Amino acid sequence: MRLDRLDLNQLICLDALLAERSVTKAAERVFLSPSAMSCALTRLRQHFEDDILVQIGRSMRATPFAESLAKPVQNLILQARALAASRPHFRPEEADGTIRIVCSDYITSVLLMDITQRAWTEAPGLKFEMRPFSPSYQEELERGDADLLIGTKGFVAPDHPSESLFDDHFVCVVWEHNSIVGEQIKAEDFVSLGHVVPMWGHGLLGSLGDELLKSMGVIRRVELTVPSFTHLAQAVIGTNRIAALQGRLARAASTILPIRVLKCPIDIPPFTEVVQWHSSRTNDPSITWCRDLIVRVARASDHPSWTDHQYKRENKIRGSARVRPSGIARRSG
C-alpha cells in the first residue's frame, strides 16, 4: 500500500534500520533477507532523497535527517500495533500472546512470581517473558521491544505514563555468625566493613543503593560484586561482609538463609517501584489488563516497614543469639 508514493511497508524497514544501524541486523529484526533489506534502504533513499545511513569505518550512522525521522516512525509503528491489537471486548480467559516485561531479579522474586501464578488462573493462554535490565532498557520500551517496565520511580522513562506499585527501603544483611556486628550495625562499621554489591546491565548500570549512598557522600568499600540482587544475601554467609538490599527481598531471604536483617545505620531514603508502559499502549486491552493485575497483586502484598522491635524479634527467631564460631576473625578494614 502506498501513501504519497511511499510504500508503507518500507516504514517497518526504516524503523529497523534506524534501530539497528546495520542492514544485516535490521533484516534479522523483521525476518527479511539482507538483500531484501538492502533493496528497501535503496528505495527509502530514493523517496526521501537522503542517504539515511552512511558507512563510517566499520559501522553505519544515521544522517541528521534520518535521526529526525526515528521518533515519529517509531511512534507510528507502535500506534499501528496497538490498533491491530484492539478488540471490542477483552476476555482474559480467552487471551493469548506474550507480555514482555523488563524488570530486575528483585522484582521477579518479590512480585512477578505471584503475578504469573494469578495470571495462570485468570488468563491461562497468556505467556510472559521476563527480561533483565540492560543499558538500553528505556529504548526497549520506546521501540516496543518491551510491553511493560517495572522499576524505581525516577529511573523509568519520563515521557511515558506509570503507576505506583509499592514502597520499600534498604536494610542491611549479615551472616548470623558475623563476629563484628551485634544487634545493630554502627555507622563506622557500615563504612569500614567489606560490602557485597550487585553489578548488572553488563556493569554499565549502577544500583539504586549505590546511587543514593553516593548522593549522600557515602562510599562503600566493595570487596565482592555479584550478578544480581538475589545473590547479595547468599554472598555474606561465612564472612564478616555486609550487604545493603531491599527490605522485601531481605525478609524473604532470611526465611531460608542463615542471615540477620538489621536496620541500616545510614538513613537511605525509601523508594517507590512503578509499572510503566508506552503512551501509545494506554488503551491496549491486554496491556491494560496486565498492568491492572500487577497493581492489584502489588498492593495486596504490601508490607509495612519494620520497626526496631521487629528487627530484634525476627533476628532472635533466626537464632542470632547462638554462639559465633571463632573461625571468623574480627577485621575492621
BELKA-V460600 format. One record per residue. RES is the residue in one letter. PHI is phi in degrees with one decimal (NA if undefined). Layout:
BEGIN
{{RES/PHI} {RES/PHI}}
END
This chain:
BEGIN
{{M/NA} {R/-114.0} {L/-133.8} {D/50.2} {R/70.8} {L/-102.6} {D/-68.6} {L/-63.3} {N/-63.0} {Q/-68.6} {L/-66.3} {I/-63.3} {C/-66.9} {L/-62.4} {D/-61.3} {A/-66.1} {L/-64.4} {L/-73.4} {A/-77.9} {E/-96.1} {R/53.4} {S/-159.8} {V/-64.2} {T/-63.8} {K/-68.7} {A/-64.5} {A/-62.8} {E/-62.4} {R/-62.3} {V/-112.8} {F/61.9} {L/-115.3} {S/-79.9} {P/-56.1} {S/-66.5} {A/-66.9} {M/-69.5} {S/-62.2} {C/-64.3} {A/-62.9} {L/-63.5} {T/-61.9} {R/-67.0} {L/-65.2} {R/-62.5} {Q/-68.2} {H/-66.9} {F/-87.6} {E/55.2} {D/-150.7} {D/-69.9} {I/64.3} {L/-124.5} {V/-125.5} {Q/-81.1} {I/-129.7} {G/66.2} {R/-96.6} {S/-121.8} {M/-113.8} {R/-124.0} {A/-77.6} {T/-72.2} {P/-55.1} {F/-64.0} {A/-63.3} {E/-58.9} {S/-70.0} {L/-86.9} {A/-55.6} {K/-66.0} {P/-59.2} {V/-66.5} {Q/-60.3} {N/-64.2} {L/-61.4} {I/-69.6} {L/-63.0} {Q/-65.9} {A/-64.9} {R/-63.7} {A/-64.1} {L/-64.6} {A/-65.0} {A/-84.3} {S/-67.6} {R/-139.9} {P/-59.0} {H/-139.5} {F/-111.8} {R/-117.5} {P/-53.6} {E/-66.1} {E/-108.1} {A/-72.5} {D/-134.6} {G/98.5} {T/-128.4} {I/-102.5} {R/-103.1} {I/-120.7} {V/-93.6} {C/-162.3} {S/-85.8} {D/-67.7} {Y/-59.7} {I/-67.1} {T/-58.7} {S/-72.5} {V/-93.6} {L/-136.7} {L/-70.3} {M/-65.2} {D/-65.3} {I/-66.7} {T/-68.5} {Q/-66.0} {R/-65.2} {A/-64.2} {W/-60.8} {T/-82.5} {E/-84.7} {A/-138.3} {P/-62.2} {G/-87.5} {L/-85.1} {K/-108.9} {F/-126.0} {E/-125.5} {M/-89.9} {R/-115.9} {P/-74.0} {F/-64.4} {S/-129.2} {P/-58.3} {S/-106.5} {Y/-61.9} {Q/-70.0} {E/-67.0} {E/-61.3} {L/-68.0} {E/-61.7} {R/-80.5} {G/86.0} {D/-75.3} {A/-125.8} {D/-87.7} {L/-137.3} {L/-128.6} {I/-115.8} {G/-159.6} {T/-78.7} {K/-56.8} {G/103.7} {F/-103.6} {V/-85.7} {A/-64.9} {P/-75.8} {D/-95.6} {H/-130.2} {P/-69.6} {S/-150.8} {E/-138.6} {S/-69.1} {L/-110.7} {F/-163.1} {D/-104.0} {D/-147.3} {H/-145.2} {F/-89.2} {V/-127.7} {C/-111.7} {V/-125.0} {V/-137.1} {W/-61.9} {E/-65.0} {H/-106.2} {N/-54.8} {S/-87.2} {I/-108.0} {V/-88.7} {G/-94.2} {E/-75.6} {Q/-138.3} {I/-97.1} {K/-80.8} {A/-59.2} {E/-68.0} {D/-70.4} {F/-59.6} {V/-80.7} {S/-85.1} {L/-71.2} {G/-71.7} {H/-108.7} {V/-105.2} {V/-129.8} {P/-85.0} {M/-129.6} {W/-134.6} {G/63.9} {H/58.4} {G/79.1} {L/-98.0} {L/-115.4} {G/-84.2} {S/-83.2} {L/-60.1} {G/-58.0} {D/-61.6} {E/-62.2} {L/-67.4} {L/-65.5} {K/-62.9} {S/-65.5} {M/-95.8} {G/80.7} {V/-101.1} {I/-111.2} {R/-82.3} {R/-93.1} {V/-81.6} {E/-108.4} {L/-151.8} {T/-112.2} {V/-126.3} {P/-79.8} {S/-160.7} {F/-63.7} {T/-69.3} {H/-86.8} {L/-60.5} {A/-64.4} {Q/-63.6} {A/-73.5} {V/-86.1} {I/-63.6} {G/81.1} {T/-138.4} {N/-97.9} {R/-74.0} {I/-128.7} {A/-142.9} {A/-103.0} {L/-147.4} {Q/-65.2} {G/-57.2} {R/-62.2} {L/-69.4} {A/-63.8} {R/-63.6} {A/-63.9} {A/-66.5} {S/-68.0} {T/-80.3} {I/-127.6} {L/-119.0} {P/-79.8} {I/-129.6} {R/-116.3} {V/-101.9} {L/-126.1} {K/-67.5} {C/-73.4} {P/-73.3} {I/-95.5} {D/-77.4} {I/-75.3} {P/-60.1} {P/-67.7} {F/-139.3} {T/-120.7} {E/-93.1} {V/-130.7} {V/-108.4} {Q/-128.9} {W/-140.1} {H/-69.0} {S/-58.5} {S/-72.8} {R/-101.8} {T/-57.3} {N/-102.8} {D/-69.3} {P/-61.6} {S/-71.1} {I/-68.3} {T/-61.0} {W/-63.7} {C/-65.8} {R/-69.0} {D/-64.9} {L/-63.2} {I/-60.4} {V/-63.8} {R/-60.7} {V/-67.3} {A/-62.2} {R/-76.8} {A/-71.7} {S/-104.2} {D/-62.4} {H/-119.2} {P/-71.9} {S/-67.9} {W/-74.2} {T/-92.6} {D/-57.6} {H/-62.7} {Q/-68.1} {Y/-57.9} {K/-65.3} {R/-64.6} {E/-64.8} {N/-68.8} {K/-67.5} {I/-63.7} {R/-74.0} {G/87.4} {S/-70.2} {A/-83.4} {R/-64.0} {V/-66.7} {R/-82.4} {P/-67.6} {S/-85.3} {G/-71.2} {I/-100.6} {A/-79.9} {R/-69.1} {R/-140.2} {S/-98.4} {G/125.6}}
END
